[in-house]
Amino acid sequence: MYFNQKSILAADYLRLSREDGDKLESDSIRNQRSLINDFVKQHPDITLVDEYIDDGYSGTNFERPAFKRLLEDVKKKKINCIIVKDLSRLGRNYIETGRYLEKIFPFLGVRFIAITDHYDSAAESDDADQIIVPFKNLINDAYCRDISIKIRSQLDVKRKNGQFIGSFAGYGYQKDPENKNHLIIDEYAAEIVRFIFNLKMGGYSSQRIATKLNEMGVLPPLEYKRSRGMKYNSGFRSGANPKWAVTTVNRILTNELYTGTMVQGKNRKINYKVKECRPVAEENWIRVEKTHEAIIVEEIFQYVQSLLELDTRTAPDEDSVYLFSGFLRCGDCGQNMVKRSTSKKGKRYYYYHCSTYKNGDGCSSHLISEKIVHAVVLEAIQKQIALLVDAENIIRDSGMENYKKTEFDSLEKQLTVLHEEVERYKDLKTRLYQDMLDNIVTREEYHEYNQRFSDKLHNAEEAKRELEKKKEKAVVEGKREHPWIEDFKSYQNITQLDRKAVVTLIDKIIVYGKDRLEIQFKYADEIQEMTEVAQNIREIEEKEGRFKCGA
């Protein structure tokens, strides 16, 4: 026996976690307390001096506040006996639980009692205890592992179904009161998100955006959630008076959540015993589209992602970057053009030249005036929009609902031809085999012709698969409303360039010399396709008009 029977100062230790699954009722804190109190009443030699509760803490490790406080009181000699309902309440980690039972508690002179497992460290142990107690700990460990696997699988199923499983919705959203796995828009925060994206489109750097939000007195995401009564904690918080920072702004600008796409599973716990999380490779993230209402349209989001990759240094004493920053490229070396200025007779002139040349690494200056770039780009935008609007009017006046219909009809005809070709070669192969059986062709001739037909069949099937992919793409694009067309048309009356127009409409500007530029527009292929469709319609109408006149 370890203790003087008259000085048993006991503490009841109660623990409950989500991993207990369907045993929540039997393992509830109330049930554990009641069981221990009944046990103490039957043992008058034990005095219950304190209670320690870890409610909501896993048994897979011993990093629990109440358990740590219990150990401190043991070391201070306030307690020399610990009572639990069963061994699993102490812990579910086989190795750690065994270490406490066999080494730590005996060293500290602590008596340990697990009531329903009939374990009392003060009792004389027999060979059966030497086997049964470790075996029970092993079962508790295995149970926890099994529950962990099941929970992880259930969470993955929810993720793949596009259900939100986080504790707190991302800034700009809130949990749907009627369905906690669905997100709905938080209108105030959503307006701030839109404001941030608009500033970025307008040429603001992330630092300037953060500064502007702080000047406006807008609460950063963490403080905003707390202001709404949420017990939100974050490792990103710093200082007693948190403010918007570049990292906060960039997290918003790169978060696909705002496009209506749920992206989860970016981090994963190492295992059920080690709670540390490790990042998951991006290709293994679980991404589900259209799970909730978008705050930012996909096109705007992609524009911003491309902007974040550009060289967008902010002009001194200005809120936004230079108008063409990140868009001008040298036509020879492909590097950025950098902006410089010079003064002449008290007047300041701005120009661009090749960064490679500036750094003394070769190439040539490709010097060009900003005034010329501005004029040429503005004129090119006006012409491109006029071309687009003219093509759209021709297509609409012809009665076509969507210019993609022409492409779709063409693909349908090609697929019909290929389908017939595939069936023909299958039929030829069947007839060839029968001809060999009927001795119309020799075996050698059969193998020769069969190989030819097989090659033709394979090529036809490959072509058919490629066309089917194109058809699927045409169907998807045909259903879209082509928001990029509206982007271009919104600048139909443009007379002055701004950063947002450049970002929205232009992919890059290539400089070959002081009077030679190549402007590559966004959606150039689609615009060309529309103009070709419009041209075809115009030619058909002209032929029909001449035919009627001739008649």
C-alpha positions as CSV (number, residue, x, y, z in Angstrom):
1,M,0.0,0.0,0.0
2,Y,1.3,3.5,-0.9
3,F,-0.7,5.7,1.5
4,N,-1.7,6.2,5.1
5,Q,-5.5,5.4,4.9
6,K,-6.2,8.5,7.1
7,S,-4.7,11.0,4.7
8,I,-6.1,10.2,1.2
9,L,-6.7,13.6,-0.4
10,A,-8.4,12.9,-3.6
11,A,-9.3,14.8,-6.7
12,D,-11.8,13.7,-9.3
13,Y,-10.7,14.3,-12.9
14,L,-13.4,14.6,-15.5
15,R,-12.8,14.8,-19.3
16,L,-15.0,14.8,-22.4
17,S,-14.3,15.4,-26.0
18,R,-16.1,15.2,-29.4
19,E,-14.3,12.1,-30.2
20,D,-16.4,10.1,-27.8
21,G,-19.1,10.0,-30.4
22,D,-22.2,8.0,-29.4
23,K,-20.9,7.7,-25.9
24,L,-21.5,11.3,-25.1
25,E,-24.4,10.5,-22.7
26,S,-22.6,7.8,-20.8
27,D,-19.4,9.8,-20.6
28,S,-21.0,13.2,-19.9
29,I,-19.4,15.3,-17.2
30,R,-22.5,14.9,-15.0
31,N,-22.4,11.1,-15.3
32,Q,-18.7,11.0,-14.4
33,R,-19.1,13.3,-11.4
34,S,-22.1,11.3,-10.1
35,L,-20.2,8.0,-10.5
36,I,-17.1,9.3,-8.6
37,N,-19.2,10.8,-5.8
38,D,-21.0,7.5,-5.2
39,F,-17.6,5.8,-5.1
40,V,-16.2,8.2,-2.6
41,K,-19.3,7.8,-0.3
42,Q,-18.6,4.1,-0.2
43,H,-15.0,4.8,0.8
44,P,-15.0,7.1,3.9
45,D,-11.2,6.9,4.1
46,I,-11.0,9.1,0.9
47,T,-11.6,12.8,1.1
48,L,-12.5,14.6,-2.1
49,V,-10.8,18.0,-2.0
50,D,-11.1,19.3,-5.5
51,E,-12.5,18.7,-9.0
52,Y,-10.7,19.2,-12.4
53,I,-12.6,19.3,-15.6
54,D,-11.3,19.3,-19.2
55,D,-14.5,19.6,-21.2
56,G,-14.0,19.5,-25.0
57,Y,-10.4,18.2,-24.9
58,S,-9.1,15.2,-26.7
59,G,-7.6,12.2,-24.9
60,T,-4.9,11.8,-27.5
61,N,-2.5,14.1,-25.7
62,F,-2.0,15.5,-22.2
63,E,-1.9,19.2,-23.2
64,R,-5.0,20.0,-21.2
65,P,-5.4,23.0,-18.8
66,A,-7.2,21.2,-16.0
67,F,-4.9,18.2,-16.1
68,K,-1.8,20.5,-16.0
69,R,-3.3,22.3,-13.0
70,L,-4.0,18.9,-11.3
71,L,-0.3,17.9,-11.7
72,E,0.8,21.2,-10.2
73,D,-1.4,20.6,-7.2
74,V,0.0,17.0,-6.9
75,K,3.5,18.4,-6.8
76,K,2.5,20.9,-4.1
77,K,1.2,17.9,-2.0
78,K,-2.4,19.2,-2.1
79,I,-3.5,15.9,-3.6
80,N,-2.2,12.3,-3.4
81,C,-5.0,10.5,-5.2
82,I,-6.7,10.9,-8.6
83,I,-10.0,9.3,-9.4
84,V,-11.5,8.9,-12.9
85,K,-14.5,7.1,-14.3
86,D,-12.3,4.8,-16.5
87,L,-8.9,4.7,-18.0
88,S,-10.0,6.4,-21.2
89,R,-10.8,9.6,-19.2
90,L,-7.2,9.8,-18.2
91,G,-6.1,9.4,-21.9
92,R,-6.4,7.5,-25.1
93,N,-2.7,7.6,-26.0
94,Y,-1.4,4.1,-25.3
95,I,2.2,5.1,-24.7
96,E,1.6,8.3,-22.7
97,T,-1.2,6.8,-20.6
98,G,1.1,3.9,-19.7
99,R,3.9,6.3,-18.8
100,Y,1.7,8.1,-16.3
101,L,0.4,4.9,-14.8
102,E,3.8,3.1,-14.6
103,K,6.3,5.9,-14.0
104,I,5.0,9.4,-13.3
105,F,2.2,8.7,-10.8
106,P,4.3,6.2,-8.8
107,F,7.2,8.7,-8.8
108,L,5.0,11.5,-7.4
109,G,3.5,9.1,-4.9
110,V,0.0,9.4,-6.4
111,R,-2.7,6.8,-6.0
112,F,-4.7,6.4,-9.2
113,I,-8.2,4.9,-9.4
114,A,-10.3,4.0,-12.5
115,I,-13.6,3.0,-11.2
116,T,-15.4,1.1,-14.0
117,D,-12.1,-0.6,-15.0
118,H,-11.6,-1.8,-11.4
119,Y,-8.1,-0.4,-11.3
120,D,-6.5,0.9,-8.1
121,S,-2.8,1.4,-8.0
122,A,-2.8,1.0,-4.2
123,A,-4.1,-2.5,-4.5
124,E,-1.8,-5.5,-4.8
125,S,-1.5,-6.1,-8.5
126,D,-1.4,-9.6,-10.1
127,D,-0.3,-10.9,-13.4
128,A,-3.7,-10.3,-14.9
129,D,-3.4,-6.6,-14.2
130,Q,-0.1,-6.5,-15.9
131,I,-1.8,-7.7,-19.1
132,I,-5.3,-6.2,-18.8
133,V,-4.5,-2.6,-18.0
134,P,-2.0,-2.1,-20.9
135,F,-4.4,-3.9,-23.2
136,K,-7.3,-1.6,-22.2
137,N,-5.1,1.4,-22.9
138,L,-4.2,-0.1,-26.3
139,I,-8.0,-0.5,-27.0
140,N,-8.6,3.1,-26.0
141,D,-5.8,4.2,-28.3
142,A,-7.2,2.1,-31.2
143,Y,-10.7,3.5,-30.5
144,C,-9.4,7.0,-30.8
145,R,-7.6,6.2,-34.0
146,D,-10.7,4.6,-35.5
147,I,-12.9,7.6,-34.5
148,S,-10.3,10.0,-36.0
149,I,-10.3,8.2,-39.3
150,K,-14.1,8.2,-39.4
151,I,-14.4,11.9,-38.6
152,R,-11.7,12.8,-41.2
153,S,-13.6,10.7,-43.8
154,Q,-16.9,12.4,-43.0
155,L,-15.3,15.8,-43.2
156,D,-13.7,15.0,-46.5
157,V,-17.2,13.9,-47.8
158,K,-18.6,17.3,-46.7
159,R,-15.8,19.2,-48.3
160,K,-16.3,17.3,-51.6
161,N,-20.0,18.2,-51.5
162,G,-19.1,21.9,-51.1
163,Q,-20.2,22.1,-47.5
164,F,-18.4,24.6,-45.3
165,I,-17.0,22.9,-42.2
166,G,-15.0,25.8,-40.7
167,S,-15.7,27.3,-37.3
168,F,-15.9,30.9,-38.8
169,A,-17.0,32.1,-42.2
170,G,-14.4,34.0,-44.3
171,Y,-14.6,37.8,-44.1
172,G,-17.5,39.0,-46.3
173,Y,-19.6,36.0,-45.5
174,Q,-21.5,34.5,-42.5
175,K,-23.0,31.1,-41.8
176,D,-26.5,30.5,-43.0
177,P,-28.7,30.4,-39.8
178,E,-30.7,27.7,-41.4
179,N,-27.7,25.6,-42.6
180,K,-24.4,26.0,-40.8
181,N,-22.6,24.3,-43.7
182,H,-23.7,27.0,-46.2
183,L,-22.4,30.6,-46.5
184,I,-24.5,33.7,-47.1
185,I,-23.2,37.2,-47.8
186,D,-22.5,39.6,-44.9
187,E,-23.4,42.8,-46.8
188,Y,-21.2,45.2,-44.8
189,A,-18.1,43.1,-45.0
190,A,-18.9,42.2,-48.7
191,E,-18.9,45.9,-49.6
192,I,-15.4,46.3,-48.0
193,V,-14.2,43.3,-50.1
194,R,-15.6,44.9,-53.3
195,F,-14.0,48.2,-52.3
196,I,-10.6,46.4,-51.9
197,F,-10.9,44.8,-55.4
198,N,-11.9,48.1,-57.0
199,L,-9.0,49.9,-55.5
200,K,-6.6,47.2,-56.8
201,M,-8.2,47.4,-60.2
202,G,-7.7,51.2,-60.0
203,G,-4.0,50.8,-59.5
204,Y,-3.6,50.9,-55.7
205,S,-0.8,48.8,-54.2
206,S,-1.8,46.5,-51.3
207,Q,0.1,48.8,-48.9
208,R,-1.9,51.8,-50.1
209,I,-5.1,49.9,-49.8
210,A,-4.3,48.9,-46.2
211,T,-3.4,52.5,-45.4
212,K,-6.7,53.8,-46.9
213,L,-8.8,51.3,-44.9
214,N,-7.1,52.3,-41.7
215,E,-7.6,56.0,-42.5
216,M,-11.3,55.3,-43.0
217,G,-11.5,53.5,-39.6
218,V,-12.6,50.2,-41.1
219,L,-12.1,47.3,-38.6
220,P,-9.8,44.6,-39.9
221,P,-11.4,41.1,-40.2
222,L,-10.4,39.8,-36.8
223,E,-11.7,42.8,-34.9
224,Y,-14.8,43.0,-37.1
225,K,-15.7,39.4,-36.1
226,R,-15.1,40.2,-32.5
227,S,-17.3,43.3,-32.7
228,R,-20.1,41.0,-33.8
229,G,-19.7,38.9,-30.6
230,M,-17.7,36.0,-32.2
231,K,-15.1,34.4,-30.0
232,Y,-12.6,34.5,-32.9
233,N,-8.9,34.0,-32.4
234,S,-6.2,34.2,-35.1
235,G,-2.5,33.6,-35.3
236,F,-2.3,36.7,-37.6
237,R,-3.2,39.2,-34.9
238,S,-0.3,41.4,-33.8
239,G,-0.3,44.3,-31.3
240,A,-2.9,45.7,-29.0
241,N,-4.5,47.8,-31.7
242,P,-4.6,45.6,-34.9
243,K,-4.9,47.3,-38.2
244,W,-5.2,46.4,-41.8
245,A,-1.9,45.1,-43.2
246,V,-0.5,44.1,-46.6
247,T,-0.8,40.4,-45.7
248,T,-4.5,40.9,-44.8
249,V,-5.3,42.7,-48.0
250,N,-3.4,40.1,-50.1
251,R,-5.3,37.2,-48.4
252,I,-8.5,38.8,-49.5
253,L,-7.3,39.6,-53.0
254,T,-6.2,35.9,-53.6
255,N,-9.1,34.2,-51.9
256,E,-11.3,32.2,-54.4
257,L,-14.1,32.1,-51.8
258,Y,-15.3,35.5,-53.2
259,T,-16.0,33.9,-56.6
260,G,-18.4,31.4,-55.2
261,T,-15.9,28.6,-55.1
262,M,-15.3,26.7,-51.8
263,V,-11.7,25.8,-51.4
264,Q,-11.0,23.6,-48.3
265,G,-8.4,21.0,-47.2
266,K,-5.4,23.3,-47.5
267,N,-4.0,22.0,-44.3
268,R,-4.2,18.6,-42.6
269,K,-3.3,17.3,-39.1
270,I,-0.3,14.9,-39.1
271,N,-2.3,12.2,-37.3
272,Y,-4.8,11.8,-34.4
273,K,-2.0,12.0,-31.8
274,V,-0.1,15.0,-33.3
275,K,-2.4,18.0,-33.7
276,E,0.1,20.1,-35.7
277,C,-1.1,20.9,-39.2
278,R,0.9,20.7,-42.3
279,P,0.1,22.4,-45.7
280,V,-1.4,20.2,-48.4
281,A,-0.1,20.5,-52.0
282,E,-2.4,22.9,-54.0
283,E,-3.3,20.2,-56.5
284,N,-4.8,18.2,-53.6
285,W,-7.0,21.0,-52.2
286,I,-10.7,20.3,-52.4
287,R,-12.3,22.9,-54.7
288,V,-16.0,23.0,-55.4
289,E,-17.5,25.8,-57.6
290,K,-20.8,27.6,-57.2
291,T,-21.4,26.6,-53.5
292,H,-22.5,30.1,-52.5
293,E,-23.2,33.5,-53.9
294,A,-20.2,35.3,-55.3
295,I,-19.0,38.7,-54.1
296,I,-16.5,39.2,-57.0
297,V,-17.2,38.0,-60.5
298,E,-14.6,35.5,-61.9
299,E,-13.3,37.8,-64.6
300,I,-12.5,40.6,-62.0
301,F,-10.8,38.0,-59.7
302,Q,-8.6,36.8,-62.6
303,Y,-7.7,40.4,-63.6
304,V,-6.6,41.0,-60.0
305,Q,-4.5,37.8,-59.9
306,S,-2.7,38.9,-63.1
307,L,-2.1,42.4,-61.5
308,L,-0.5,40.8,-58.4
309,E,2.1,39.2,-60.7
310,L,3.0,42.5,-62.4
311,D,5.7,44.9,-61.5
312,T,3.4,47.6,-60.0
313,R,5.6,50.0,-58.2
314,T,3.7,53.0,-56.9
315,A,4.5,56.5,-58.1
316,P,6.1,58.8,-55.4
317,D,3.4,60.7,-53.5
318,E,0.7,59.0,-55.4
319,D,-2.0,56.5,-54.3
320,S,-1.9,54.4,-57.5
321,V,0.7,52.9,-59.7
322,Y,1.8,54.4,-63.0
323,L,-0.8,54.0,-65.7
324,F,1.1,51.5,-67.8
325,S,3.1,49.9,-65.0
326,G,3.6,46.2,-65.6
327,F,2.1,46.3,-69.1
328,L,4.9,47.7,-71.3
329,R,7.4,45.1,-72.6
330,C,10.5,45.5,-74.8
331,G,9.9,44.1,-78.2
332,D,13.4,42.6,-78.4
333,C,14.4,41.3,-75.0
334,G,10.8,41.0,-73.5
335,Q,11.8,42.8,-70.3
336,N,9.8,45.6,-68.6
337,M,10.0,49.1,-69.9
338,V,10.7,51.6,-67.0
339,K,9.4,55.1,-66.7
340,R,11.8,58.1,-66.5
341,S,11.4,61.8,-66.7
342,T,13.5,64.8,-67.9
343,S,13.1,68.5,-67.8
344,K,13.6,70.9,-70.7
345,K,13.0,74.6,-70.5
346,G,11.1,74.2,-67.2
347,K,8.8,71.6,-68.6
348,R,8.8,67.9,-67.5
349,Y,8.6,65.1,-70.1
350,Y,8.0,61.5,-69.4
351,Y,9.3,58.5,-71.4
352,Y,9.9,54.8,-71.2
353,H,13.0,52.8,-72.0
354,C,14.1,49.1,-71.8
355,S,15.1,48.0,-68.3
356,T,17.8,45.7,-69.7
357,Y,19.4,48.6,-71.5
358,K,19.1,50.7,-68.3
359,N,20.9,48.1,-66.3
360,G,23.7,48.0,-68.9
361,D,23.0,44.4,-69.9
362,G,22.7,44.9,-73.6
363,C,19.6,45.5,-75.8
364,S,18.8,49.1,-76.9
365,S,16.9,51.9,-75.3
366,H,13.6,51.5,-77.3
367,L,12.9,55.0,-76.0
368,I,9.3,56.1,-76.4
369,S,7.4,59.1,-75.1
370,E,4.6,58.4,-72.6
371,K,2.4,60.8,-74.6
372,I,2.8,58.7,-77.7
373,V,2.0,55.5,-75.8
374,H,-1.1,57.1,-74.2
375,A,-2.4,58.4,-77.6
376,V,-1.8,55.1,-79.5
377,V,-3.3,52.9,-76.8
378,L,-6.4,55.2,-76.4
379,E,-7.0,55.1,-80.2
380,A,-6.5,51.3,-80.4
381,I,-9.0,50.8,-77.6
382,Q,-11.5,53.0,-79.3
383,K,-11.1,51.0,-82.6
384,Q,-11.2,47.6,-80.9
385,I,-14.5,48.5,-79.1
386,A,-16.0,49.9,-82.3
387,L,-15.1,46.7,-84.1
388,L,-16.6,44.6,-81.3
389,V,-19.9,46.6,-81.1
390,D,-20.2,46.5,-84.9
391,A,-19.8,42.7,-85.0
392,E,-22.3,42.3,-82.1
393,N,-24.9,44.4,-83.9
394,I,-24.5,42.4,-87.1
395,I,-24.8,39.1,-85.3
396,R,-27.8,40.3,-83.3
397,D,-29.6,41.8,-86.3
398,S,-29.2,38.5,-88.1
399,G,-31.4,36.8,-85.5
400,M,-28.6,34.8,-83.9
401,E,-29.0,34.5,-80.1
402,N,-25.3,33.8,-79.6
403,Y,-22.3,34.0,-81.9
404,K,-21.1,30.6,-80.5
405,K,-24.1,29.0,-82.2
406,T,-22.2,29.0,-85.6
407,E,-19.2,27.2,-84.0
408,F,-21.6,24.8,-82.3
409,D,-23.4,24.0,-85.5
410,S,-20.1,23.4,-87.3
411,L,-18.9,21.0,-84.7
412,E,-22.2,19.1,-84.8
413,K,-21.8,18.6,-88.6
414,Q,-18.1,17.5,-88.2
415,L,-19.1,15.1,-85.4
416,T,-21.8,13.5,-87.6
417,V,-19.3,13.0,-90.4
418,L,-16.7,11.4,-88.0
419,H,-19.4,9.2,-86.4
420,E,-20.3,7.8,-89.8
421,E,-16.6,7.3,-90.6
422,V,-16.1,5.4,-87.3
423,E,-19.0,3.2,-88.0
424,R,-17.9,2.6,-91.6
425,Y,-14.4,1.3,-90.5
426,K,-16.0,-0.9,-87.9
427,D,-18.2,-2.4,-90.6
428,L,-15.2,-2.8,-92.9
429,K,-13.3,-4.7,-90.2
430,T,-16.3,-7.0,-89.6
431,R,-16.7,-7.7,-93.3
432,L,-13.0,-8.2,-93.8
433,Y,-13.0,-10.9,-91.2
434,Q,-15.9,-12.7,-92.8
435,D,-14.1,-12.4,-96.2
436,M,-11.2,-14.2,-94.7
437,L,-13.4,-17.0,-93.4
438,D,-15.0,-17.3,-96.8
439,N,-11.5,-17.5,-98.4
440,I,-12.1,-14.3,-100.4
441,V,-8.9,-12.8,-99.0
442,T,-5.9,-14.6,-97.6
443,R,-4.8,-14.5,-94.0
444,E,-1.9,-12.2,-94.9
445,E,-4.2,-9.9,-96.8
446,Y,-6.6,-9.9,-93.8
447,H,-3.8,-8.8,-91.4
448,E,-2.6,-6.1,-93.8
449,Y,-6.0,-4.6,-94.5
450,N,-7.2,-5.0,-90.9
451,Q,-4.2,-3.0,-89.6
452,R,-5.0,-0.2,-92.1
453,F,-8.7,-0.1,-91.0
454,S,-7.6,-0.2,-87.3
455,D,-5.3,2.8,-87.8
456,K,-8.0,4.7,-89.7
457,L,-10.6,3.8,-87.0
458,H,-8.2,4.9,-84.2
459,N,-7.5,8.3,-85.9
460,A,-11.2,8.8,-86.5
461,E,-12.1,8.0,-82.8
462,E,-9.3,10.4,-81.6
463,A,-10.6,13.2,-83.8
464,K,-14.1,12.5,-82.6
465,R,-13.0,12.7,-78.9
466,E,-11.3,16.1,-79.6
467,L,-14.3,17.5,-81.3
468,E,-16.6,16.3,-78.5
469,K,-14.3,18.2,-76.0
470,K,-14.6,21.3,-78.2
471,K,-18.4,20.9,-78.4
472,E,-18.6,20.6,-74.6
473,K,-16.6,23.8,-74.3
474,A,-18.8,25.6,-76.9
475,V,-21.9,24.5,-75.0
476,V,-20.5,25.9,-71.7
477,E,-19.3,29.2,-73.3
478,G,-22.6,29.5,-75.2
479,K,-24.5,29.5,-72.0
480,R,-22.4,32.2,-70.5
481,E,-23.4,35.8,-71.0
482,H,-19.9,36.8,-72.0
483,P,-19.3,39.4,-69.3
484,W,-16.0,40.4,-71.1
485,I,-18.2,41.9,-73.9
486,E,-19.9,44.2,-71.4
487,D,-16.4,45.1,-70.0
488,F,-15.4,46.3,-73.4
489,K,-18.7,48.1,-74.1
490,S,-18.6,49.9,-70.8
491,Y,-15.7,51.9,-72.3
492,Q,-17.5,52.6,-75.6
493,N,-17.3,56.4,-75.1
494,I,-13.8,56.5,-73.6
495,T,-11.9,59.7,-74.1
496,Q,-9.4,59.4,-71.4
497,L,-7.3,56.4,-70.2
498,D,-7.3,55.3,-66.6
499,R,-5.6,52.4,-64.8
500,K,-8.8,50.4,-64.6
501,A,-9.4,50.6,-68.3
502,V,-5.9,49.4,-69.1
503,V,-6.2,46.5,-66.6
504,T,-9.6,45.4,-67.8
505,L,-8.9,45.6,-71.6
506,I,-5.2,45.0,-72.2
507,D,-3.0,42.0,-71.8
508,K,0.3,43.6,-72.7
509,I,1.9,46.4,-74.8
510,I,5.0,45.5,-76.8
511,V,7.3,48.4,-77.7
512,Y,9.5,47.9,-80.8
513,G,10.5,51.6,-81.3
514,K,9.6,55.2,-80.7
515,D,6.7,55.0,-83.1
516,R,5.9,51.3,-83.3
517,L,3.7,49.5,-80.7
518,E,1.8,46.2,-80.6
519,I,-1.2,46.1,-78.3
520,Q,-2.4,42.7,-77.2
521,F,-6.0,42.9,-76.0
522,K,-7.7,40.5,-73.6
523,Y,-10.1,38.1,-75.3
524,A,-8.4,38.9,-78.7
525,D,-9.3,35.4,-80.0
526,E,-13.0,35.7,-79.0
527,I,-13.2,39.2,-80.6
528,Q,-11.6,37.9,-83.8
529,E,-14.1,35.0,-83.8
530,M,-17.0,37.4,-83.5
531,T,-15.7,39.6,-86.3
532,E,-15.3,36.6,-88.6
533,V,-18.8,35.4,-87.8
534,A,-20.1,38.9,-88.5
535,Q,-18.1,39.1,-91.8
536,N,-19.6,35.7,-92.9
537,I,-23.1,37.0,-92.1
538,R,-22.4,40.2,-94.1
539,E,-21.1,38.3,-97.1
540,I,-24.1,35.9,-97.1
541,E,-26.5,38.9,-96.9
542,E,-24.7,40.7,-99.7
543,K,-24.9,37.5,-101.9
544,E,-28.6,37.2,-101.1
545,G,-29.1,40.8,-101.9
546,R,-27.4,40.5,-105.3
547,F,-29.4,37.3,-106.1
548,K,-32.6,39.1,-105.4
549,C,-31.6,42.0,-107.6
550,G,-30.7,39.6,-110.4
551,A,-34.0,37.9,-110.0
